[in-house]
């Protein structure tokens, strides 16, 4: 009889969010503790969500990637034993996590589990074949929300976002599970004025924009500032290859915002940097703590 390894319990904050500085810090401390249980202590994780009352969109995708990665890298060959989730007590947040597919996604471990997320219409998806997955992600959103096509050339922006994961996110030494691995959340939400917004978030757990762009421009960037790296990388013609005629993908990623209304935005987080684009402005922030990932978020108002 094999003795099971005793897990370490980590309790989530009541509110998980990356959009507020105060909540961001608390959220990232929690996620870092989860990583330490798996990667430093080498034991299973008992994840206590019983007190959770709120989780924002970007935080939910980062949280999902943390849990699914922990299932794969934990000490048990059966990944389901590496993370045990205690569900929220609050019936509202528990219902929301269930209806959006997040609870089901948190339990996924094998390729067939990930495939099931597409088949069940989950808001939360993952894959590691970006060239194929980009089209599937766009088609999944259209089917789920009965759209003829995505608004404002968002499908082209998604293509570019996932190609960046393929070509730039991970080093050659990345383990097979993480190689080209992306996570996404796509959902339609209503604001207080009943206007519909399509949120689409793509996340990877790779080296980050600064490390990637430094390959092509080793002498032109203050590599201590992730925010400066993001802003530089999003200029037309800038590419990690450093070759002329490349680097047009950033324009494809920004195009949905240029075609949209003033409340729409594209926000890119990479490690300690954050750059937000709307139709009129670019907002650049450098944080003290890191999201240990690159997150691309579009929010587009649309009429169905």
N, C-alpha and C positions, 0 to 999 in steps of 0.2 A: 504493500500500500504506500502510495506516494503522499507525503505531507504537503498540503497546500501552503504557500507562502502567505504570511499574514499581511494584509494590505495596510497602507497608511491612509488615514482619512484626511481629506482636504475639503473645507467648507467654503462654498461660494459666497461672495458678498450678496447683499439683497438686490443690488442693482449692478448689472454689468454693462458698461458703455465705454466707447472710445471717443465719443464726441465732446464729452465734458472733461476738463483737465482733472478735476477731483476724482471723478469716477474712473477715468482712464487709468490713473495710478493704482487705484484699488483693484481694478480688473486685471491689470498686468501683473501685479504682485500675486494674485490668485493663480493666474495661468502659469507663472514662473514656478510656483510651488508644485503645481501638477507635473511640470517637466522634471523638477528635481526628484520627485518620488520615483519616476521611471528611469531617468538617465543617471542620476547620482546615487540614489539609494538602491535602485535595481529591484524594486518590489512592486506589487500591484497597487492600483489606486482605487480607494473608496471615495467616490465623488459625491459629496453631500450638497444637493441642490434644494434641500427642504425649505430653506428660508428665501429662496429666489423669488423676487417680485417683478423684475423687469430685466430684459436683455435687448440691447439695440441691434440693428441689422449687422453692422460691421463686426461688433463684438461677438455675435452669434457664429459668424463664419470662422473667426479666429479660434473661438472656443471649440467648434466642431473639428477643426484641423488638429488642435491640441489633443483631443480625445481619441480621434482615429489614429493619430501617430502613436499615441501611448499604447493603444491596443496592439499595434504591430511591433513596437520595440520593447514591450514589457517582458517579464521573465517566463511567462507561460506560453507554450506553443499554441495553445488555444487562446486566441486574442480576446475572446469574450470574458475570460477570467482575469484579464489584466486591468480592466476598468469595470467597477460595479457602480451604477448610478442610483442614488436615492432621489426620487423625483420630487418636484416642488409640492409643498402642501397647499399653496394657494391654487384654488381650482381654475381661476382665470388664466394665470400664466401657464399652468399645466395643460389646460385646454389649447392655448395658443401654440405651445411647443409641439403638441400632438397634431393639431390641424395643419401646421406649416410643414410637418415632416421632420422637424429637428430631432424629436425624441427617437424616431426610427433611425435617422441618420447616425445618431450618437452610438447606436448599437452595431453599426456596420463594421465588418472586418475583412471579408473576402470580396473578390471581384464580382461574384454573383449578387452579393448584398448591395454593392455600389450600383450595379445595373438595375436592381429593383427600384432604386430611387427614381430613375427615369420612368419606369413603367407605372409607378404609383402616383406620378404627378407631384412629387415632392418639391418644395421650394429650395431644398438643399441638395446639391449634387457634387460629385467629385469624379475625377478620371485622370489618366496619364497618357492620353493620345491626343494632344492639343489640335492637330490638324483635322482630325475626325471629329473631335468633341465640340469644336467651335460651332459647326453647323448643327450638331445635335442639340446644343444648348439653346441656340436661337429658335430652332423648331420646337423645342420643349416649351419655351416661354409662350410662343404663339399658340400652340395647341392648348396649353393650360388656361390661357386667358382669352381664347377665341379671337385672336388677332390675325388679320390677313398678312401683316408683316410688322416687324418691330419699328417703332417711331424713329425718325431723324437719323437714319443710317446707323442705328445702334448695332445691327448685325455685323457691319464692317468693323466697328470699334471692338466688338467682342472677338472677332477674328484676330485682330492685331494684339489684343490683350493676351490671348492664349498663345499666339506665336511668340510673344515675349517670354512666356513661361518656357516654351520649347527651346528657344535659342539662347536665353540669357540668365534664367533664374538659378539653375543648379550647376554645380561643378561636375566634372567627369567622374569623381569618386563617390557621388551620391548613391546610396543604396537603391536597389531596384524598386522598392515600394515608393520611394520619394521621387525617383527620376521622372521629370516632367509632370509631377503631381500638382494638380490645381483643385481648388474648392470654390464653390459658387453658391450664392443665394440670389434668387430672382423672384420678386413678388410685386404685386400691385397693391398699393395702400391709398387710403383716402385721407386728405387733410381735414381741418375743421370746417372748411368751406365746401366739402364734398367733392373737391377736385381730385382726380386720380393721378397718381404718380407711379411710374415704373422704376423700381429700384433694382439695379443689377450690380452685383459685387463679385469680383474675381480675386482670389487670394492664392499666393504661393508661399512656401516656406524656404525660399532660396537665399542666395547671397546678398540680395538687395541691389537697388539701383546704383548706389555709389560704387560698389565693388565691380559691377558689370560695366558701367560707363568708363571707369578708370582704365580699362583695357585699351580703349581707343583714344583716350585723352589723358594720359598719365601726368601731364604737366600743366593742365589748364583748370584744375579743379581743387578747391579746398575739400579734401576728402574727409575732414572732420565734421562736415556739415551735410547730413543726408538731405536736408531740405534744398540746399544749393545744388546737389547732384540731381534731384528730381526736376527742379526748375530748368537746369541746363539740359537734361536729357529730353525734356518735352519741347525743346526748340526744333523747328523744322531743319532737317538736314543733319542733326546730331545722331550718331550711331556708335555703338560700342566697337564696331569694326574700324571706325576712323576713315572709311572710304567715301569718296565723293559719290553723290547720286543715291546714297542710301539714307536711312533715317527719316523716311516719310510717314512711318507708322504713327508717330506722335500726332500728326495732323488728323489721321483717321480716328484716333482716340478722342480728340477734342472736337471733332466735327459735329457730333450730336448736340453739344452745348452751343455751338455757333448757330445751329439751325433752330434753337429752342427758345422758350420764353425766359424771362429774367430770373425766375425762381429756380431754374434747373442748374445742376452743377456736375462737375467731374472732380472727384477728390482722389488723390494718390497719397497713400501712406507707405513709407519704406523705412523700416527700422526707426530711427528717431525723427525722421522728417515727415512733413505733411505739406502738400501744396494743393490748393483748391482753386479750380477754374470755374467761373460763371461767365455770363455773356459780356460783362463789363469789367470784371476785375480778376486779379490773380492774388491769392492770399498765401503767404509763405510762413510756416511755423516750424521751429526746431524745438523738440521736446527733450526732457531730461531722461525719459525712459524709452525703451524700444518695444515695438510690436513684434520684433523677431520675424518679420515677414514683409511681403509687399502686397498691398491691398489697393485695388482699383474699384472705385464706386461711382456709378452714374445714377443720377436721379432725374427723371424726365416726366414732365406733366404731359398728359395726352388725353385725347377724346377717343373713346372706342365706338 
